[in-house]
Amino acid sequence: MKIDWAALGSVFGVSLVVTVALVGLFTLGITGLSRRERAAAQGDSAALAVTGAYVCFAACAAAVAYGISLIVV
C-alpha cells in the first residue's frame, strides 16, 4: 500500500480552511445577534444586524448540507 502524501496534505489543508471559514461565519452570526440585544436595550432598531446574522447562519447550514451531500453521494 502506498500513501499519496500530497493528496492527504491537500485534503487536510482544504478541510482546515473550510473549518476556519465556518467558525468565522458562525461567529459573525453570533455577533449580529448580540448587536440586536444591545440595540434592543438602547431602544434602537438593528434590522441590518439581524439580517446579516440570519444570512451567516443560512450560509453555515448550506455549507454543512453540502458537506453531508458530498459524503452521502
Rosetta silent file (secondary structure, phi, psi, omega in degrees, C-alpha in Angstrom):
SEQUENCE: MKIDWAALGSVFGVSLVVTVALVGLFTLGITGLSRRERAAAQGDSAALAVTGAYVCFAACAAAVAYGISLIVV
SCORE:     score description
SCORE:     0.000 S_00000001
   1 L     0.000  134.366 -179.355    0.000    0.000    0.000 S_00000001
   2 L  -119.938  129.201 -179.649    1.305    3.426   -0.982 S_00000001
   3 L   -95.433  129.048  176.261    0.048    6.614    0.663 S_00000001
   4 L   -86.726   95.096 -173.943   -0.222    9.702   -1.509 S_00000001
   5 H   -67.148  -31.750  178.816    1.049   12.268    0.993 S_00000001
   6 H   -65.656  -43.328  178.228    0.446   15.215   -1.323 S_00000001
   7 H   -66.561  -39.074  178.438   -3.237   14.334   -1.676 S_00000001
   8 H   -64.223  -41.290  176.871   -3.529   13.749    2.066 S_00000001
   9 H   -66.257  -37.434  177.828   -1.963   17.144    2.761 S_00000001
  10 H   -64.328  -43.869  178.246   -4.279   18.793    0.253 S_00000001
  11 H   -63.558  -41.522  178.381   -7.347   17.298    1.916 S_00000001
  12 H   -63.021  -43.723 -179.546   -6.072   18.412    5.313 S_00000001
  13 H   -63.477  -44.691  179.970   -5.442   21.946    4.055 S_00000001
  14 H   -65.589  -42.756 -179.600   -8.867   22.298    2.452 S_00000001
  15 H   -66.210  -34.858  177.584  -10.656   20.913    5.496 S_00000001
  16 H   -66.193  -44.544  179.688   -8.739   23.288    7.771 S_00000001
  17 H   -64.557  -42.905 -179.860   -9.633   26.326    5.637 S_00000001
  18 H   -65.825  -39.652  178.281  -13.297   25.322    5.417 S_00000001
  19 H   -62.943  -45.454  178.905  -13.475   24.733    9.167 S_00000001
  20 H   -63.745  -39.412  178.891  -11.984   28.140    9.932 S_00000001
  21 H   -64.956  -41.517  178.761  -14.370   29.779    7.449 S_00000001
  22 H   -66.114  -39.944  177.281  -17.416   28.104    9.023 S_00000001
  23 H   -64.505  -39.645  177.682  -16.327   29.130   12.509 S_00000001
  24 H   -63.210  -43.953  177.979  -15.839   32.689   11.239 S_00000001
  25 H   -62.502  -43.508 -179.689  -19.303   32.761    9.665 S_00000001
  26 H   -65.141  -38.184  177.768  -20.912   31.410   12.803 S_00000001
  27 H   -63.959  -41.015  176.046  -19.043   33.982   14.887 S_00000001
  28 H   -61.985  -38.048  177.211  -20.331   36.771   12.654 S_00000001
  29 H   -64.046  -44.290  177.989  -23.863   35.449   13.150 S_00000001
  30 H   -63.220  -40.028  178.593  -23.471   35.430   16.915 S_00000001
  31 H   -63.090  -41.376  177.512  -22.043   38.958   16.775 S_00000001
  32 H   -62.087  -39.818  178.395  -25.050   40.145   14.766 S_00000001
  33 H   -69.309  -34.100  178.118  -27.437   38.688   17.315 S_00000001
  34 H   -70.133  -32.164  174.643  -25.551   40.323   20.174 S_00000001
  35 H   -65.355  -34.109  176.474  -25.836   43.669   18.380 S_00000001
  36 H   -63.958  -42.390  178.777  -29.585   43.105   18.257 S_00000001
  37 H   -61.742  -43.673 -179.351  -29.606   42.572   22.014 S_00000001
  38 H   -65.264  -41.031 -179.803  -27.575   45.750   22.541 S_00000001
  39 H   -67.965  -37.127  178.688  -29.820   47.755   20.208 S_00000001
  40 H   -66.042  -35.949  178.674  -32.957   46.480   21.928 S_00000001
  41 H   -67.516  -30.719 -179.944  -31.555   47.541   25.290 S_00000001
  42 H   -91.064   -7.342  179.647  -30.947   51.032   23.911 S_00000001
  43 L    85.834   14.672  179.438  -34.306   51.214   22.154 S_00000001
  44 L   -97.270  173.547  176.051  -32.817   51.237   18.632 S_00000001
  45 L  -102.261  139.842  179.930  -33.515   49.053   15.608 S_00000001
  46 L  -129.507   47.295 -176.409  -30.953   46.503   14.474 S_00000001
  47 H   -64.129  -38.156 -179.640  -32.641   45.058   11.407 S_00000001
  48 H   -67.061  -39.826  179.017  -29.441   45.003    9.362 S_00000001
  49 H   -65.419  -40.669  179.670  -27.525   43.167   12.081 S_00000001
  50 H   -68.288  -41.471  178.206  -30.263   40.566   12.440 S_00000001
  51 H   -62.821  -42.552  177.345  -30.500   40.090    8.680 S_00000001
  52 H   -63.205  -38.874  178.475  -26.730   39.658    8.476 S_00000001
  53 H   -64.279  -43.860  179.648  -26.820   37.136   11.305 S_00000001
  54 H   -65.606  -35.910  177.225  -29.514   35.108    9.586 S_00000001
  55 H   -65.186  -41.824  178.302  -27.555   35.185    6.319 S_00000001
  56 H   -63.001  -44.442  179.329  -24.453   33.920    8.137 S_00000001
  57 H   -65.826  -36.545  177.490  -26.402   31.111    9.804 S_00000001
  58 H   -66.642  -38.754  177.406  -28.002   30.173    6.467 S_00000001
  59 H   -65.642  -38.517  176.157  -24.571   30.052    4.812 S_00000001
  60 H   -62.859  -45.324  179.891  -23.314   27.792    7.612 S_00000001
  61 H   -63.812  -38.906  178.553  -26.297   25.492    7.206 S_00000001
  62 H   -66.284  -39.884  179.218  -25.815   25.398    3.433 S_00000001
  63 H   -66.497  -39.949  177.797  -22.128   24.541    3.802 S_00000001
  64 H   -66.646  -42.507  178.148  -22.912   21.743    6.261 S_00000001
  65 H   -62.994  -39.310  177.867  -25.659   20.389    3.987 S_00000001
  66 H   -64.800  -42.061  178.327  -23.274   20.477    1.024 S_00000001
  67 H   -62.663  -41.633  177.961  -20.646   18.601    3.020 S_00000001
  68 H   -65.238  -38.956  179.107  -23.171   15.955    4.052 S_00000001
  69 H   -66.101  -34.520  175.987  -24.306   15.594    0.443 S_00000001
  70 H   -65.396  -36.570  179.676  -20.682   15.076   -0.633 S_00000001
  71 H   -71.219  -40.273 -175.458  -20.305   12.319    1.951 S_00000001
  72 H   -73.120  -41.263 -176.399  -23.576   10.583    1.039 S_00000001
  73 L   -81.604    0.000    0.000  -23.150   10.707   -2.736 S_00000001
